Amino acid sequence: MSEVKVAADKLKSTLKQLLREGNVRRVIIRNASGRTLLDMPLTAGVAGAVLMPFWMAVAGVVALAKEFTVVIERDPDTAVVRADPP
């Protein structure tokens, strides 16, 4: 598991980036004091209308605080390889 601290205005873009990676199995969003606000398992290949409840929950969470910790649980069988720019 890895953790990323983000401000409320960057939460949605950070989550979108993580979802695009494709190997995220679960996302946990905690407030600055460590309380879990959202714990959402994700499945590979989810998109569109399936994620609508997730984005609605994220929008509700953003109203609760200004700083968050996003805990990311990745699928160990899938590795994301990023190519370095030339």
ZADO-1210 file (C-alpha; in nm, 4 decimals, padded with zeros to 6 digits):
<atoms>
<atom x="00.0000" y="00.0000" z="00.0000" code="MET" pos="1"/>
<atom x="00.1113" y="00.3526" z="-00.0649" code="SER" pos="2"/>
<atom x="-00.0142" y="00.6858" z="00.0642" code="GLU" pos="3"/>
<atom x="-00.0412" y="01.0249" z="-00.1031" code="VAL" pos="4"/>
<atom x="-00.1311" y="01.3503" z="00.0735" code="LYS" pos="5"/>
<atom x="-00.3417" y="01.5823" z="-00.1419" code="VAL" pos="6"/>
<atom x="-00.5341" y="01.9062" z="-00.1058" code="ALA" pos="7"/>
<atom x="-00.9102" y="01.9024" z="-00.1616" code="ALA" pos="8"/>
<atom x="-00.8821" y="02.0831" z="-00.4959" code="ASP" pos="9"/>
<atom x="-00.6448" y="01.8133" z="-00.6293" code="LYS" pos="10"/>
<atom x="-00.8300" y="01.5079" z="-00.4933" code="LEU" pos="11"/>
<atom x="-01.0421" y="01.4344" z="-00.7990" code="LYS" pos="12"/>
<atom x="-00.7563" y="01.4748" z="-01.0482" code="SER" pos="13"/>
<atom x="-00.5300" y="01.2546" z="-00.8335" code="THR" pos="14"/>
<atom x="-00.7952" y="00.9828" z="-00.8214" code="LEU" pos="15"/>
<atom x="-00.8532" y="01.0023" z="-01.1977" code="LYS" pos="16"/>
<atom x="-00.4813" y="00.9595" z="-01.2560" code="GLN" pos="17"/>
<atom x="-00.4698" y="00.6559" z="-01.0254" code="LEU" pos="18"/>
<atom x="-00.7692" y="00.4955" z="-01.1985" code="LEU" pos="19"/>
<atom x="-00.6046" y="00.5404" z="-01.5393" code="ARG" pos="20"/>
<atom x="-00.3072" y="00.3361" z="-01.4187" code="GLU" pos="21"/>
<atom x="-00.5350" y="00.0333" z="-01.4110" code="GLY" pos="22"/>
<atom x="-00.3699" y="-00.1593" z="-01.1288" code="ASN" pos="23"/>
<atom x="-00.5444" y="00.0073" z="-00.8346" code="VAL" pos="24"/>
<atom x="-00.7521" y="-00.2439" z="-00.6430" code="ARG" pos="25"/>
<atom x="-00.8748" y="-00.0251" z="-00.3585" code="ARG" pos="26"/>
<atom x="-00.8769" y="00.3441" z="-00.2617" code="VAL" pos="27"/>
<atom x="-00.9137" y="00.4723" z="00.0937" code="ILE" pos="28"/>
<atom x="-00.9581" y="00.8444" z="00.1590" code="ILE" pos="29"/>
<atom x="-00.8771" y="00.9744" z="00.5069" code="ARG" pos="30"/>
<atom x="-00.9014" y="01.3219" z="00.6531" code="ASN" pos="31"/>
<atom x="-00.6067" y="01.5061" z="00.8133" code="ALA" pos="32"/>
<atom x="-00.6712" y="01.3438" z="01.1516" code="SER" pos="33"/>
<atom x="-00.6612" y="00.9934" z="00.9994" code="GLY" pos="34"/>
<atom x="-01.0322" y="00.9155" z="01.0030" code="ARG" pos="35"/>
<atom x="-01.1461" y="00.7066" z="00.7060" code="THR" pos="36"/>
<atom x="-01.4046" y="00.8966" z="00.5003" code="LEU" pos="37"/>
<atom x="-01.4289" y="00.6660" z="00.1989" code="LEU" pos="38"/>
<atom x="-01.3109" y="00.3082" z="00.1486" code="ASP" pos="39"/>
<atom x="-01.3864" y="00.1898" z="-00.2028" code="MET" pos="40"/>
<atom x="-01.2782" y="-00.1355" z="-00.3678" code="PRO" pos="41"/>
<atom x="-01.2247" y="-00.1006" z="-00.7431" code="LEU" pos="42"/>
<atom x="-01.2190" y="-00.3601" z="-01.0164" code="THR" pos="43"/>
<atom x="-00.9950" y="-00.3533" z="-01.3198" code="ALA" pos="44"/>
<atom x="-01.1654" y="-00.2092" z="-01.6242" code="GLY" pos="45"/>
<atom x="-01.4382" y="-00.0150" z="-01.4455" code="VAL" pos="46"/>
<atom x="-01.5484" y="00.2939" z="-01.6298" code="ALA" pos="47"/>
<atom x="-01.8333" y="00.5242" z="-01.7114" code="GLY" pos="48"/>
<atom x="-02.1622" y="00.4782" z="-01.5282" code="ALA" pos="49"/>
<atom x="-02.0147" y="00.2150" z="-01.2966" code="VAL" pos="50"/>
<atom x="-01.7935" y="00.4833" z="-01.1368" code="LEU" pos="51"/>
<atom x="-02.0755" y="00.7347" z="-01.0914" code="MET" pos="52"/>
<atom x="-02.1409" y="00.6408" z="-00.7249" code="PRO" pos="53"/>
<atom x="-01.7660" y="00.6625" z="-00.6591" code="PHE" pos="54"/>
<atom x="-01.7403" y="01.0172" z="-00.8003" code="TRP" pos="55"/>
<atom x="-02.0524" y="01.1267" z="-00.6121" code="MET" pos="56"/>
<atom x="-01.8991" y="00.9992" z="-00.2878" code="ALA" pos="57"/>
<atom x="-01.5721" y="01.1794" z="-00.3669" code="VAL" pos="58"/>
<atom x="-01.7624" y="01.5039" z="-00.4253" code="ALA" pos="59"/>
<atom x="-01.9290" y="01.4674" z="-00.0866" code="GLY" pos="60"/>
<atom x="-01.5982" y="01.3963" z="00.0855" code="VAL" pos="61"/>
<atom x="-01.4322" y="01.7064" z="-00.0619" code="VAL" pos="62"/>
<atom x="-01.6802" y="01.9229" z="00.1261" code="ALA" pos="63"/>
<atom x="-01.5658" y="01.7740" z="00.4586" code="LEU" pos="64"/>
<atom x="-01.2013" y="01.8812" z="00.4717" code="ALA" pos="65"/>
<atom x="-00.9207" y="02.0666" z="00.2977" code="LYS" pos="66"/>
<atom x="-00.6494" y="01.8017" z="00.3141" code="GLU" pos="67"/>
<atom x="-00.6669" y="01.4271" z="00.2586" code="PHE" pos="68"/>
<atom x="-00.4514" y="01.1181" z="00.2600" code="THR" pos="69"/>
<atom x="-00.5248" y="00.8748" z="-00.0208" code="VAL" pos="70"/>
<atom x="-00.4211" y="00.5171" z="00.0561" code="VAL" pos="71"/>
<atom x="-00.3749" y="00.3108" z="-00.2584" code="ILE" pos="72"/>
<atom x="-00.3823" y="-00.0675" z="-00.2648" code="GLU" pos="73"/>
<atom x="-00.2466" y="-00.1976" z="-00.5922" code="ARG" pos="74"/>
<atom x="-00.2875" y="-00.5338" z="-00.7605" code="ASP" pos="75"/>
<atom x="00.0509" y="-00.7048" z="-00.7114" code="PRO" pos="76"/>
<atom x="00.0108" y="-00.9074" z="-01.0322" code="ASP" pos="77"/>
<atom x="00.0031" y="-00.5999" z="-01.2539" code="THR" pos="78"/>
<atom x="00.2930" y="-00.3649" z="-01.2827" code="ALA" pos="79"/>
<atom x="00.2704" y="-00.0209" z="-01.4344" code="VAL" pos="80"/>
<atom x="00.5734" y="00.0586" z="-01.6424" code="VAL" pos="81"/>
<atom x="00.6267" y="00.4175" z="-01.7393" code="ARG" pos="82"/>
<atom x="00.8590" y="00.5054" z="-02.0196" code="ALA" pos="83"/>
<atom x="01.0989" y="00.7895" z="-01.9531" code="ASP" pos="84"/>
<atom x="01.0747" y="01.0705" z="-02.2064" code="PRO" pos="85"/>
<atom x="01.3637" y="01.0778" z="-02.4538" code="PRO" pos="86"/>
</atoms>
